[in-house]
Amino acid sequence: MHLSRRNYICALAAAALRPLLRAQPPAAAPDTKFATDVKVVNLFATVRDKKGQIVTGLTQADFVLDEDGQPQTIRYFSAESDLPLTLGLLVDTSGSTRNVLGEERSASYRFIEQVLREDKDQAFVIHFDNEVELLQD
């Protein structure tokens, strides 16, 4: 089976995250109960359509909130589009890309410079060939 570069990168990322996703929190003691009176809970959501495009212009009326099957009132609502971004860039540096490494490097720099806001966002860069290595956090 032939994997495209994109599918290969996705497979690498999935393999790296799999142990974290399988990790189970320690079981609580059977007698342990916790209760608190919470006044406000922040919920962040990004809504996409069937084509994967981000849906904009949603209002509070477009959302329904349940807790344990009980409808909850949404008291505060705001559409945020200026939140800080944390971005990971995974770059293929394997032998098969030897002839385009310069272009990859330039494209990576341009992408980071165009997307990241210096005062808000953060990024990290990982390269992979025979191994995966964090180059810059």
C-alpha positions in Angstrom: 0.0 0.0 0.0 1.4 3.4 -1.0 1.0 6.2 1.6 1.0 9.8 0.4 3.2 12.2 2.3 0.2 13.7 4.0 -1.1 10.3 5.1 2.4 9.4 6.3 2.6 12.6 8.4 -0.9 11.9 9.8 0.1 8.4 10.7 3.3 9.6 12.4 1.3 12.1 14.5 -1.3 9.5 15.4 1.4 7.0 16.4 3.0 9.7 18.6 -0.3 10.6 20.2 -1.7 7.1 20.6 0.0 6.4 24.0 -1.4 9.7 25.3 -4.9 9.0 24.1 -4.8 5.5 25.7 -3.6 6.8 29.0 -6.4 6.3 31.6 -6.6 8.5 34.6 -6.1 6.7 37.9 -9.4 5.2 39.2 -10.9 7.2 42.0 -11.6 5.4 45.3 -15.2 4.0 45.2 -16.3 6.2 48.2 -14.9 9.4 46.8 -17.4 12.0 45.7 -16.8 15.6 44.7 -19.3 18.4 44.4 -19.0 22.1 43.9 -21.1 25.0 43.0 -19.8 26.4 39.7 -21.1 29.7 38.5 -19.6 29.9 35.0 -18.0 27.4 32.7 -16.3 28.5 29.5 -16.9 26.3 26.4 -15.0 26.9 23.2 -16.2 25.5 19.9 -15.3 25.7 16.3 -18.1 24.7 14.0 -17.4 23.3 10.5 -19.8 22.5 7.7 -19.9 19.2 5.7 -17.1 20.4 3.5 -14.9 21.2 6.5 -15.2 24.9 6.2 -15.5 27.0 9.4 -19.0 28.4 9.9 -19.1 32.0 10.9 -21.8 34.3 12.1 -23.3 31.9 14.6 -25.3 33.4 17.5 -26.3 32.1 20.9 -29.6 30.9 19.4 -27.7 28.4 17.2 -26.5 26.4 20.3 -28.2 24.1 22.7 -26.4 23.1 26.0 -27.3 20.0 28.0 -25.8 18.7 31.3 -26.7 15.1 32.1 -29.7 15.4 29.8 -30.9 18.6 31.4 -31.1 21.8 29.3 -28.8 24.6 30.6 -29.2 28.3 30.0 -26.4 30.0 28.1 -26.0 33.2 30.0 -23.0 34.7 28.3 -22.1 34.2 24.6 -19.4 35.7 22.5 -18.0 34.8 19.1 -14.2 34.9 19.4 -12.0 34.9 16.4 -8.8 36.5 17.9 -7.8 33.8 20.4 -4.1 32.8 20.8 -3.0 30.1 18.4 -0.6 27.2 19.2 0.7 25.7 16.0 2.9 22.7 15.4 4.8 22.4 12.1 5.9 18.9 11.1 8.5 19.0 8.3 9.6 16.0 6.2 13.4 16.0 6.1 13.8 12.4 4.8 16.0 11.6 1.8 13.1 11.7 -0.6 12.8 15.4 0.0 16.5 16.2 -0.3 16.0 18.1 -3.5 13.2 20.3 -2.0 14.5 20.9 1.5 15.4 24.5 0.7 11.9 25.1 -0.6 10.4 23.4 2.5 12.5 25.6 4.7 11.4 28.8 2.9 7.8 27.8 2.8 7.9 27.0 6.5 9.4 30.4 7.4 6.8 32.2 5.2 4.0 30.2 6.7 5.0 31.0 10.3 5.7 34.7 9.5 2.3 35.1 7.8 0.2 33.1 10.2 1.6 33.7 13.7 1.1 37.0 15.6 4.2 37.7 17.6 2.4 39.0 20.6 -0.2 36.2 20.8 0.7 33.0 19.2 3.2 30.2 19.8 4.7 27.5 17.5 6.9 24.5 17.6 8.8 22.8 14.7 9.4 19.1 14.5 11.3 17.3 11.7 11.1 13.7 10.7 13.2 11.3 8.6 14.3 8.1 10.3 13.3 9.6 13.6 11.2 12.5 14.9 13.0 15.4 16.6 11.7 18.7 18.1 13.8 21.4 16.5 12.3 24.5 18.1 9.6 24.8 20.9 
